[in-house]
Amino acid sequence: MIIAVASPVHGQAGNTTVALLLSLLLADTQGKRVCLTHLSERSSAFYTYLGLDRLTDQTCTPNQVAKLIRCGSITPGDFRNYCLRASENLDIFSNNTMSFDEEDMHLTQNFLFEHQPFDFLVVDIDVNLASDFAKQTLSRADLVVVSLTQSLNTYERYVEVMGEEYILKSLFLCNHYSPDIGPLPGFAKMLGVPAGHCVKLCHSPSLMKLSNEGKLSALLTYAKQRPLPVLADHMKALTLNVMGRFGLSAVWKRA
């Protein structure tokens, strides 16, 4: 099952953080095998937020995966060996080296899309939404999580670059939510979608602090040790909504 995480305003709606958080929630609270990846050929964001070391084994690099796919020497079951392990159930496929180019990333992502060797493939769309690669990903996704803020700018950009094409399979996440700006039903009304198609994620200094320290994967444990009731409620609602979209039952438990 493919989940695309997209934002019409790149770099302002927390797209990558949402993709990371959703992947952690599905893997660590629901026990699903998850692969988190992105579309740009080079990015260090996942490594930075999770505090992961880059691959040094030259036989297990993204570049090597592309070579194996080209010669038909890799099976879907082998793919996990070329990912970085973030947790027991969460694998990261990313790259930040110059030896891996856009063609390699397209090839690798198409392999993942076609074979889906995980319960969930979460794709951070970190490229221009108008690009063919982004449109292809949005089209092939089973669910599109649209990360927006309560700013009219993000809404106007959403209408401009996404519109109604993906609305039936979209879940709208109001990131950095503040009740002082307006309630979630008002956010849904602005978008013209049912309130049940929207979830919220409050601004959290703890989330930002852990991301800056490369410890985002510890968020659920941190929330358990030092209760963050509002953030925990929002994470729970996000998890249950996503699982429900796929007709799956969910049991909320903190790692």
C-alpha positions in Angstrom: 0.0 0.0 0.0 1.4 3.3 -1.1 1.0 6.5 0.9 2.2 9.7 -0.7 2.8 12.7 1.6 2.6 16.0 -0.3 2.4 19.7 0.4 1.6 22.4 -2.2 4.0 24.8 -0.5 7.4 23.1 -0.4 9.4 23.7 2.8 6.6 25.4 4.8 4.1 22.7 5.8 6.4 20.2 7.4 6.0 17.6 4.7 9.1 15.6 5.5 8.4 15.6 9.3 4.9 14.4 8.6 6.2 11.5 6.4 8.7 10.5 9.1 6.1 10.7 11.9 3.5 8.7 10.0 6.1 6.0 9.1 7.1 5.8 12.8 3.5 5.5 13.9 2.6 2.8 11.4 5.8 0.8 12.2 6.1 1.3 16.0 2.5 1.5 17.1 0.8 -0.8 14.6 3.7 -3.2 13.9 3.5 -2.8 10.1 6.6 -3.2 7.9 7.2 0.2 6.5 9.6 1.6 4.0 10.0 5.4 4.0 11.5 7.1 0.9 11.4 10.2 -1.1 11.6 11.3 -4.8 14.6 13.6 -5.0 17.8 11.9 -6.0 19.7 13.3 -3.0 18.5 14.2 0.5 19.9 14.1 4.0 16.7 14.9 5.9 15.9 11.4 7.0 19.4 10.8 8.2 19.5 14.1 10.1 16.1 13.8 11.8 16.6 10.2 12.9 20.3 10.4 13.6 21.2 7.6 11.2 24.7 6.9 9.9 25.2 6.9 6.1 25.9 3.6 4.5 29.6 2.9 4.1 29.4 -0.6 2.7 29.8 -0.1 -1.1 27.9 -3.3 -1.7 24.8 -2.0 0.0 24.4 1.5 -1.4 21.5 3.0 -3.3 23.7 3.1 -6.4 24.2 -0.7 -6.0 20.5 -1.2 -5.8 20.0 0.6 -9.1 22.7 -1.6 -10.8 21.0 -4.8 -9.5 17.6 -3.7 -10.7 19.0 -2.9 -14.2 20.4 -6.4 -14.5 17.4 -8.1 -12.9 19.5 -9.4 -10.0 17.5 -8.3 -7.0 14.2 -9.6 -5.7 11.6 -7.7 -3.7 12.5 -9.7 -0.6 16.2 -8.6 -0.9 15.4 -4.9 -1.1 15.3 -4.5 2.6 19.0 -5.4 2.8 19.8 -2.1 1.0 17.8 0.1 3.3 18.8 1.8 6.6 17.1 0.3 9.6 15.4 3.0 11.7 13.6 0.6 13.9 12.5 -3.1 13.9 9.7 -2.4 11.4 10.9 0.8 9.7 13.4 0.9 6.8 14.7 4.0 5.1 15.6 4.2 1.5 17.4 7.4 0.9 20.6 8.8 -0.7 22.8 11.8 -0.3 25.8 10.9 -2.5 26.7 12.2 -5.9 26.9 8.7 -7.4 23.1 8.3 -7.4 21.2 10.4 -9.9 17.7 11.2 -10.9 17.5 8.3 -13.3 18.6 5.9 -10.6 15.9 7.2 -8.2 13.2 6.9 -10.8 14.2 3.3 -11.5 14.3 2.4 -7.8 11.0 4.0 -7.0 9.3 2.2 -9.9 10.6 -1.1 -8.6 9.1 -0.3 -5.2 5.8 0.8 -6.7 5.5 -2.3 -8.8 6.6 -4.9 -6.2 5.7 -3.2 -2.8 7.8 -5.6 -0.6 6.5 -3.8 2.5 3.1 -3.4 4.2 3.3 0.3 3.6 5.5 2.4 1.3 5.5 6.0 2.5 6.8 8.5 -0.1 7.8 12.0 0.8 7.2 14.0 -2.3 10.1 16.4 -2.0 10.1 17.5 -5.6 8.0 20.0 -7.6 4.4 18.7 -7.7 4.2 19.7 -11.3 6.9 17.3 -12.3 6.0 14.1 -14.1 7.6 12.0 -11.3 5.5 13.7 -8.6 2.3 13.3 -10.7 3.1 9.6 -11.3 3.5 9.0 -7.6 0.3 10.8 -6.7 -1.5 8.8 -9.3 -0.2 5.5 -8.1 -0.7 6.2 -4.4 -3.5 4.5 -2.5 -3.7 7.4 -0.1 -2.4 11.0 -0.4 -1.7 12.8 2.9 -1.8 16.5 2.1 0.1 18.5 4.7 -1.2 22.1 5.0 -1.2 24.8 7.5 -4.0 27.2 8.5 -2.4 29.9 6.3 -4.5 31.0 3.3 -1.3 30.8 1.2 -1.1 27.0 1.6 -4.8 26.7 0.7 -4.5 28.8 -2.4 -1.4 26.9 -3.5 -3.3 23.6 -2.9 -6.2 24.7 -5.2 -3.6 25.9 -7.8 -1.4 22.8 -8.0 -3.6 19.9 -6.7 -7.2 20.9 -6.9 -9.9 18.1 -7.0 -7.9 15.5 -8.9 -6.8 13.6 -5.8 -9.5 14.7 -3.3 -11.3 11.3 -3.0 -8.1 9.6 -1.9 -6.7 12.4 0.2 -6.4 12.9 4.0 -5.8 16.5 4.9 -3.4 17.1 7.7 -3.5 20.5 9.4 0.1 20.9 10.5 1.2 23.3 13.3 -2.5 23.5 14.2 -3.6 26.2 16.6 -7.2 26.5 17.9 -6.6 30.2 18.3 -6.6 30.5 14.5 -9.7 28.4 14.0 -11.2 24.9 14.7 -10.6 21.9 12.5 -14.2 21.9 11.1 -13.4 25.4 9.8 -10.3 24.1 8.1 -12.3 21.3 6.5 -14.9 23.8 5.3 -12.3 26.0 3.7 -11.1 23.0 1.8 -14.6 21.9 0.9 -14.2 18.4 2.4 -15.9 16.5 5.2 -14.4 17.0 8.7 -13.7 13.3 8.8 -11.2 13.7 6.0 -9.1 16.0 8.1 -6.7 15.5 11.1 -4.5 18.0 13.0 -1.1 18.0 14.3 -0.3 20.7 16.9 3.0 22.6 17.0 5.2 20.8 19.4 8.6 22.1 20.7 9.4 18.5 21.7 8.9 17.3 18.2 11.1 20.0 16.8 13.7 19.5 19.5 14.0 15.8 19.0 14.2 16.3 15.2 17.0 18.8 15.6 18.9 16.4 17.9 18.4 13.5 15.4 16.2 11.6 17.9 12.8 11.8 16.2 12.4 8.0 16.4 12.3 8.4 20.2 9.2 10.6 20.1 6.8 7.9 21.2 8.9 6.8 24.1 9.4 10.4 25.0 5.7 11.0 25.0 5.2 8.0 27.3 7.8 9.1 29.8 6.8 12.8 29.7 3.1 12.8 28.7 2.3 15.1 25.8 -1.5 14.6 25.9 -2.4 16.9 23.0 0.3 15.7 20.6 -0.4 12.1 21.6 -4.1 12.5 20.8 -3.3 14.0 17.4 -0.9 11.2 16.6 -3.5 8.7 17.6 -6.2 10.3 15.4 -3.7 10.4 12.4 -2.9 6.7 12.9 -6.5 5.5 13.3 -7.6 7.6 10.3 -4.9 6.2 8.0 -5.4 2.6 9.1 -9.2 3.0 8.7 -8.7 4.2 5.1 -7.2 0.8 4.3 -10.0 -1.0 6.2 -7.5 -2.1 8.9 -8.2 -2.2 12.6 -5.8 -0.3 14.7 -4.8 -0.6 18.3 -3.1 2.5 19.7 -0.2 1.8 21.9 2.8 3.9 22.6 6.2 2.4 22.0 
